[in-house]
Every structure is written in structure tokens, then in C-alpha cells.
Amino acid sequence: MKYKEEILVPRKLNIMPLVINGFCLMMLSFLAHAETVYVTDILHLGMHELPGSGAKVETLLSGQKLKVLEVTRTHSKVQTETGSTGWAKSAYLVKEKPARLQLEEFKQKNQRLTNNLKSVKNKIKNERVKLSELQQQAKLAIDTSKDQADNLEKLQKENKQFREHMVTYKSSIPFSVFMPAIIICLVAGFIGCYFWLNYQNRKRHGGFLVR
């Protein structure tokens, strides 16, 4: 029985899949650097110096905002808003804001809107008061204008009547001139009559005055 001799030829190692996988992991790690995550809805989450071990750097609270610096299979290296860095379990980090944080933000937003609405209502109330005051002032001005118009019309009528009266008595002598003239005429007539009677009496008696 003859045996066929087999020669084992070493196969060439294909490293292209390893290069591609390494490149993908590098890209994922690079993209994770700019990612923002939040602590999920648990009470406390420990942040340590090393993934899963090491001294505790800080205790993270639910809803706390973190910046991802590096990612492993189970942990993420994160940075807080105060600048502290450490490793935390990725299972408790979420990209969306937790419901508790969203509810708190909604309450704050609702409170701001309520305060703004109250402020707007107060402004509207003040504007209505000012409008009412302006309406009263306008009404008073209109009433005053009507009274002034009535007084002006009355004065115009009196002026017209006075002008008609002046036209009627334009050629007549004023009373202030007429009365002194009458008095002067009466005095002059009396004196003239006295001297004329005295003259006739003297003439009748030969130039002598007989009483």
C-alpha cells in the first residue's frame, strides 16, 4: 500500500481585515470624543481613575452632563462640566436627557413662561389704566372745547347785535354829549332871558331899573 506524501505549505497571513477593524475602532474612538452623554435615571454613579477600578474621583448624579473622551467595551472616559475626568460604566450613560432632567427643565420653562405671562398681564393692565385716563382727558378736552365753542358763538352774536346797534344809532348824538348840551342851552337861555327882560324894563322906564 502506497501513501501519497503530502507537503504542507504555509498559508499567507491576510492582515487586511485586521487593518480595517483597527481603523474602524479608531474612527469610533475619535467620534466618541465629541459626544455628549448624560447619567441615566439612577441615584448615583461612581467615576473612577481606571475602568472598573481605581480610586473614586467623583460621584455622578442623575441627569449630569458629561463629555466623552474615550470609550472601551464596558466603560467610558468622561469629563464633567467642572473639568474632572474619570471612567464610568457606559451602561449607565445615555445620549438623550433622562426623563427626570427633561421634567425639571420643563418645569423651569413653564415657570418662566408663567412669570412672563404674569408680567405681560400687568403691562396690559397698566396700559388699560393709562388708556382710561387718556380717554377721560380726551372727553374733558372735548367738553371744554364745546363750552368754548358755545361761548365764542355767544360772543359773536353779541358782537353782531352791538354792530347792528351802532349802525342804528350811528347818526344820533351820544347821551354823554346830549345832556351837557341841553344843560348849557337851558342856562344860556335863562341868562339871555334875564338880560332881555332887564333891558326891556330899563327901556320902558327911561333907562332906570324898576323892581
C-alpha distance (Angstrom), angle and dihedral (degrees) to the residues before:
residue distance angle dihedral
M1 . . .
K2 3.71 . .
Y3 3.79 124.0 .
K4 3.76 121.7 -147.6
E5 3.72 109.6 -127.2
E6 3.80 112.0 -128.5
I7 3.71 121.6 -154.4
L8 3.82 115.9 -151.9
V9 3.77 111.6 -140.7
P10 3.81 115.0 -164.7
R11 3.78 112.8 -119.8
K12 3.77 121.4 -126.6
L13 3.78 114.1 -105.6
N14 3.83 111.3 -117.9
I15 3.80 106.4 -144.5
M16 3.83 97.4 171.7
P17 3.85 94.8 93.7
L18 3.77 89.4 50.5
V19 3.80 91.4 51.1
I20 3.80 92.0 48.3
N21 3.81 92.6 48.3
G22 3.78 91.6 47.8
F23 3.77 90.9 49.6
C24 3.81 91.3 50.1
L25 3.79 91.0 50.3
M26 3.81 90.3 50.1
M27 3.80 91.0 50.4
L28 3.79 91.7 48.8
S29 3.77 90.4 49.8
F30 3.81 90.9 48.6
L31 3.81 93.3 49.1
A32 3.78 90.4 49.0
H33 3.78 91.6 59.9
A34 3.81 93.0 73.3
E35 3.80 95.3 41.0
T36 3.80 122.1 115.5
V37 3.80 119.4 -149.0
Y38 3.80 137.4 173.7
V39 3.77 133.5 -140.3
T40 3.80 108.2 -103.5
D41 3.79 127.1 -122.6
I42 3.80 99.6 -66.6
L43 3.75 128.2 113.1
H44 3.83 100.5 -116.9
L45 3.81 138.0 -0.2
G46 3.80 123.1 -165.7
M47 3.81 119.7 -131.9
H48 3.84 111.8 -156.9
E49 3.75 136.2 -171.6
L50 3.84 92.2 -116.2
P51 3.83 132.2 29.5
G52 3.78 105.5 -79.9
S53 3.78 94.4 -15.0
G54 3.75 144.3 48.8
A55 3.77 130.4 71.7
K56 3.76 118.7 -34.4
V57 3.80 109.6 -105.2
E58 3.77 98.9 -173.8
T59 3.78 143.2 -20.0
L60 3.77 112.0 -114.9
L61 3.78 121.0 -147.1
S62 3.76 130.0 -143.6
G63 3.80 112.4 -82.2
Q64 3.81 94.0 16.9
K65 3.80 112.8 149.9
L66 3.84 116.2 -123.1
K67 3.79 137.1 179.9
V68 3.80 116.8 -137.1
L69 3.81 114.1 -131.7
E70 3.82 101.5 168.8
V71 3.79 137.7 1.7
T72 3.84 132.8 -150.3
R73 3.79 129.4 175.9
T74 3.80 95.2 -82.0
H75 3.81 106.9 8.1
S76 3.77 139.9 50.1
K77 3.76 129.4 -151.8
V78 3.79 105.9 -133.0
Q79 3.78 139.3 179.9
T80 3.81 125.0 -145.2
E81 3.78 125.3 -139.6
T82 3.81 88.4 -102.7
G83 3.83 91.6 57.7
S84 3.83 100.2 -103.6
T85 3.82 114.9 140.6
G86 3.81 132.3 -162.1
W87 3.79 146.2 123.4
A88 3.81 125.1 -75.0
K89 3.78 134.3 174.2
S90 3.81 110.6 -87.2
A91 3.81 91.5 -146.3
Y92 3.82 89.6 71.4
L93 3.81 95.5 47.8
V94 3.80 120.1 88.2
K95 3.79 133.3 -176.0
E96 3.79 94.6 -140.0
K97 3.77 122.0 68.1
P98 3.82 111.6 -99.7
A99 3.78 118.4 -106.2
R100 3.81 90.8 -112.8
L101 3.82 91.6 55.9
Q102 3.81 92.5 44.1
L103 3.80 89.9 50.3
E104 3.82 91.6 50.0
E105 3.81 91.4 48.3
F106 3.80 89.5 47.8
K107 3.81 90.6 51.9
Q108 3.80 91.4 49.5
K109 3.79 91.4 47.5
N110 3.79 90.5 47.7
Q111 3.82 90.1 50.3
R112 3.81 90.9 50.9
L113 3.79 90.7 49.1
T114 3.81 90.2 48.1
N115 3.80 91.0 50.9
N116 3.81 91.0 47.0
L117 3.80 90.8 49.1
K118 3.80 90.4 50.0
S119 3.80 90.6 49.4
V120 3.81 90.9 49.1
K121 3.81 90.8 49.3
N122 3.82 90.4 51.5
K123 3.80 90.7 49.4
I124 3.81 90.7 49.4
K125 3.81 89.9 49.0
N126 3.81 91.4 50.9
E127 3.80 91.1 46.9
R128 3.80 90.1 51.1
V129 3.82 90.3 51.7
K130 3.81 90.1 50.0
L131 3.80 90.3 47.0
S132 3.81 90.9 51.3
E133 3.82 90.4 50.4
L134 3.80 91.1 49.1
Q135 3.81 90.6 49.0
Q136 3.82 90.4 52.1
Q137 3.80 91.0 48.0
A138 3.81 90.2 48.7
K139 3.80 91.0 49.7
L140 3.81 90.7 49.3
A141 3.79 90.3 48.7
I142 3.80 90.8 50.4
D143 3.82 91.9 49.4
T144 3.81 90.6 47.9
S145 3.78 90.2 48.4
K146 3.80 90.4 51.4
D147 3.81 91.3 50.2
Q148 3.79 90.8 48.9
A149 3.81 89.9 48.3
D150 3.83 90.3 51.5
N151 3.83 91.4 48.3
L152 3.79 90.6 48.2
E153 3.79 91.2 50.2
K154 3.81 90.0 48.9
L155 3.81 91.6 50.4
Q156 3.78 90.8 48.0
K157 3.81 90.5 53.3
E158 3.82 91.7 48.1
N159 3.79 90.4 47.9
K160 3.78 90.2 50.1
Q161 3.80 91.6 50.0
F162 3.81 90.5 47.7
R163 3.79 91.0 51.4
E164 3.81 90.7 49.4
H165 3.81 89.0 49.2
M166 3.79 91.0 50.3
V167 3.80 90.8 50.0
T168 3.82 90.6 50.3
Y169 3.82 94.8 49.5
K170 3.75 97.1 32.8
S171 3.84 94.9 114.2
S172 3.83 96.6 39.3
I173 3.78 123.6 97.5
P174 3.78 114.3 -108.6
F175 3.79 116.4 -110.2
S176 3.81 91.2 -121.2
V177 3.79 88.7 60.9
F178 3.80 98.3 34.2
M179 3.82 97.7 57.8
P180 3.82 97.5 51.0
A181 3.78 89.2 47.0
I182 3.82 91.1 54.1
I183 3.79 91.5 48.2
I184 3.79 91.9 49.0
C185 3.81 90.4 48.9
L186 3.81 92.2 49.9
V187 3.81 92.6 49.1
A188 3.78 91.7 45.7
G189 3.83 90.7 48.3
F190 3.78 91.9 49.4
I191 3.79 93.2 49.8
G192 3.80 91.9 44.9
C193 3.81 91.8 49.4
Y194 3.80 90.8 49.5
F195 3.78 93.4 52.7
W196 3.81 92.7 43.9
L197 3.81 93.0 52.3
N198 3.81 89.9 46.2
Y199 3.79 90.0 51.6
Q200 3.83 92.4 50.2
N201 3.78 91.5 48.5
R202 3.78 92.6 52.2
K203 3.77 91.6 46.3
R204 3.77 91.7 52.1
H205 3.79 94.5 51.4
G206 3.73 99.1 42.8
G207 3.72 98.3 -92.6
F208 3.77 96.5 -46.5
L209 3.72 123.9 119.7
V210 3.80 111.4 -124.5
R211 3.78 117.5 -167.4
